[in-house]
Each structure stands twice: as structure tokens, then as C-alpha cells.
Amino acid sequence: MRSPERNSFTPYVGQPILRNRTGSLVGRWPTWFNTGGDVRLTLMSLGFLHGDGWFDILWRLCEDVEPLVAEFEEGSGRCFEVLQVKE
């Protein structure tokens, strides 16, 4: 039996986050979550890889870091982007 490759992608197999909740995260922070981007540049095109129970934690995290992101973007002139979200 062949062992799995070390860096192979394993999709989330549990109960996925509900699409309408995903949409509310993307709708609230659209520049942070590029879900339509090229998979070679962002893994957000694969979606949110965690169960629905993580939604409230992720929402609170985004709210907490929002002032820091604004400060970073203003100071650096660069845009903040989440490249992957998973459990």
C-alpha cells in the first residue's frame, strides 16, 4: 500500500460551512477573501475548508483584526488578502 504524499491536498470531508454563511464573510470583507482567484495564487478558490461550527470564531477573528488590517493597508499601501481558511 502506497503512503500518501507529504504535501498532497486532502479536501475537508466533514460537514462543510453553509454557503450562505460563507457568502456573508465574503460580502462583509470582499477584498480579504478572493474566492474566484487562481488556485496558483490563492487557495480561497477551493472555498472555506472547515465545518459550520467555525463560522462564529472566524467572524470574530475578522472583526478583531479589521483595525490592524486597515492600519497595515494604510501604512504599506498594499492590500491584505486571506490565502486559505481551513480547520
C-alpha positions as CSV (number, residue, x, y, z in Angstrom):
1,M,0.0,0.0,0.0
2,R,1.4,3.4,-1.0
3,S,1.5,6.1,1.6
4,P,0.0,9.5,0.8
5,E,2.4,12.1,-0.5
6,R,3.6,14.6,2.1
7,N,2.2,17.7,0.6
8,S,-0.9,16.3,-1.1
9,F,-4.2,18.2,-0.8
10,T,-6.9,16.5,1.4
11,P,-10.3,18.1,1.0
12,Y,-12.5,18.7,4.0
13,V,-14.7,15.6,4.5
14,G,-16.9,16.7,7.4
15,Q,-19.9,18.9,7.5
16,P,-19.0,21.9,5.3
17,I,-19.6,25.6,6.2
18,L,-23.0,26.6,4.9
19,R,-22.8,28.6,1.6
20,N,-24.9,31.5,2.9
21,R,-22.6,31.9,5.9
22,T,-19.6,31.8,3.5
23,G,-21.3,34.5,1.4
24,S,-21.7,36.7,4.5
25,L,-18.0,36.5,5.3
26,V,-17.1,37.3,1.7
27,G,-19.8,40.0,1.5
28,R,-18.5,41.7,4.7
29,W,-14.8,41.5,3.7
30,P,-14.8,41.1,-0.1
31,T,-11.2,42.2,-0.6
32,W,-9.9,39.7,2.0
33,F,-11.5,36.6,0.5
34,N,-10.8,36.2,-3.2
35,T,-12.9,33.0,-3.7
36,G,-12.7,33.4,-7.5
37,G,-9.0,33.7,-7.7
38,D,-6.4,31.5,-9.5
39,V,-5.6,28.5,-7.3
40,R,-1.9,29.1,-8.1
41,L,-2.2,32.4,-6.3
42,T,-4.8,31.8,-3.6
43,L,-6.3,28.6,-2.1
44,M,-9.5,30.6,-1.3
45,S,-10.8,29.4,-4.7
46,L,-11.1,26.0,-3.0
47,G,-13.5,27.5,-0.5
48,F,-13.6,27.6,3.3
49,L,-12.3,24.2,4.4
50,H,-13.9,23.8,7.8
51,G,-17.2,22.9,9.3
52,D,-20.0,25.4,10.1
53,G,-19.1,25.4,13.8
54,W,-16.1,27.5,13.0
55,F,-18.1,30.4,11.4
56,D,-18.6,32.4,14.6
57,I,-14.9,32.1,15.5
58,L,-13.8,33.2,12.1
59,W,-16.3,36.1,12.1
60,R,-15.0,37.3,15.5
61,L,-11.4,36.9,14.3
62,C,-12.1,39.1,11.2
63,E,-13.7,41.7,13.4
64,D,-10.8,41.7,15.8
65,V,-8.1,42.1,13.1
66,E,-10.0,44.6,11.0
67,P,-8.4,47.7,12.6
68,L,-5.0,46.1,12.3
69,V,-5.6,45.3,8.6
70,A,-6.7,48.9,8.0
71,E,-3.6,50.2,9.7
72,F,-1.4,47.8,7.6
73,E,-3.1,48.8,4.3
74,E,-2.8,52.5,5.1
75,G,0.8,52.3,6.1
76,S,2.1,49.9,3.4
77,G,-0.2,50.8,0.5
78,R,-0.7,47.1,0.0
79,C,-4.0,45.1,0.2
80,F,-4.5,42.4,2.8
81,E,-5.7,39.1,1.5
82,V,-6.5,35.8,3.1
83,L,-4.9,33.0,1.1
84,Q,-6.5,30.0,2.8
85,V,-9.0,29.2,5.5
86,K,-9.2,25.7,6.9
87,E,-9.8,23.9,10.2
